[in-house]
Amino acid sequence: MSLIELANVGIQKLQPYVPGKSEADIQRELGLTEVIKLASNENPLGPSEKVKQAVTSALSDAHRYPDGAAVLLRDQVAALHQKESIKAEQITFGNGSSEILDLALRVFVGEGDEVIFSDHAFALYPLLTQASGATARPIPALPVESPMPYGHDLAGFLSAITKKTRLIFIANPNNPTGTWLNKDALYKFIQQVPENIIIVLDEAYYDYATSLENDYPNASAWLNEFPNLIVTRTFSKAYGLASFRVGYGLSSIEIADLMNRIRPPFNVNAYGQAAAIAALADSDYMQKSIEQNKRGLQALQVACNKLGLSYLPSAANFITIDFGVDAEKINNALLLDGVIVRSNAGYNLPTTLRVSIGTDTENQRFIDAITQHRTLFGK
Ligand SMILES: *Cc1c(COP(=O)(O)O)cnc(C)c1O
């Protein structure tokens, strides 16, 4: 008897998600000391001092279970979304927003159903869809010549809808492309999707996007109009709390209630809750993070222009650069220099690398490294 045959069908052929390499991995593997990581779209400023203090104080209650309903955090998140008239009961907390993506699939999707998302979209969509036993319907991305190269083709999404379609994933902006959908296009799309199809709108980079693009929508303002919409947000990126694993979904009360039925009761731990509350109150940190990102993104774009390298438009804290040749050799050369970026080979974008925006020093180090290796991409 093979244990693999006992596993659920969707899980039998699943390849696990491979995260970016850590600084420690590269230090160990290559014996390097000065390593920088621009590979996982983390906030380069490190955690805010207020977060560190809040988490330290929370240690004295380490023997207690966390608040399973995250009441204090819920109130603060509801306050953040007050202008969109969102009630506390419309919020579902997850162990990172990734967990909300999974909860949505587990509530609404099963074997025989179809799930729609774009080619080159966030890696968890195909992975979680396959695990659910449903069939993935990847939609070809917009052509590279379009104003939003490799972006989501919403017309393509609409024409792929069938009776079996149960859920649609949209990343706005998308990882790893950085491309985004503007307000009009996204709103019109949601209006045209039948009400019995759940739309999961992943806004992991919301704070960056809204600071970079004027026509970037705040879709949480549409929730009371579309009961089939779930908007996800995270504390992992601009708030600088990736290790704490806190994210949330905003939806109709009905959807929040359904997701809550299968949510593990203590999925967001006490330190994550304390950290998120402190982060929400630290507007200086958010301001600095957004400024750092704007400046860094611009510096990398200027450097690419100088080198004659093309890159995808980005409304996030990373940039996907197209080297026009197999990017693995550039990735390897950078690793030997102690600069970790993300390969996009698994995203079927093999001539590109995704580079997270770092501190000014880190960005300059990346720029110096690619300038030094310019013959590898014929520049
Ligand atoms: C980083 C990221 C997330 C966030 O994941 P968490 O589980 O909240 O850390 C979600 N969606 C996309 C597209 C991302 O890039």
The ligand as an SDF file (V2000), in Angstrom:
LIG
                    3D

 15 15  0  0  0  0  0  0  0  0999 V2000
    3.3870   38.5410    0.0880 C   0  0  0  0  0  0  0  0  0  0  0  0
    2.0700   38.2450   -0.5380 C   0  0  0  0  0  0  0  0  0  0  0  0
    0.9960   37.8650    0.2520 C   0  0  0  0  0  0  0  0  0  0  0  0
    1.1010   37.9210    1.7490 C   0  0  0  0  0  0  0  0  0  0  0  0
    1.2750   36.7550    2.3350 O   0  0  0  0  0  0  0  0  0  0  0  0
    1.1500   36.6910    3.9280 P   0  0  0  0  0  0  0  0  0  0  0  0
    0.6300   35.3270    4.1130 O   0  0  0  0  0  0  0  0  0  0  0  0
    0.1640   37.7360    4.3700 O   0  0  0  0  0  0  0  0  0  0  0  0
    2.5060   36.9240    4.4540 O   0  0  0  0  0  0  0  0  0  0  0  0
   -0.2300   37.6260   -0.3480 C   0  0  0  0  0  0  0  0  0  0  0  0
   -0.3860   37.7900   -1.6770 N   0  0  0  0  0  0  0  0  0  0  0  0
    0.6150   38.1820   -2.4580 C   0  0  0  0  0  0  0  0  0  0  0  0
    0.3750   38.4110   -3.8930 C   0  0  0  0  0  0  0  0  0  0  0  0
    1.8840   38.4140   -1.9110 C   0  0  0  0  0  0  0  0  0  0  0  0
    2.8920   38.7660   -2.6970 O   0  0  0  0  0  0  0  0  0  0  0  0
  1  2  1  0
  2  3  1  0
  2 14  2  0
  3  4  1  0
  3 10  2  0
  4  5  1  0
  5  6  1  0
  6  7  2  0
  6  8  1  0
  6  9  1  0
 10 11  1  0
 11 12  2  0
 12 13  1  0
 12 14  1  0
 14 15  1  0
M  END
$$$$
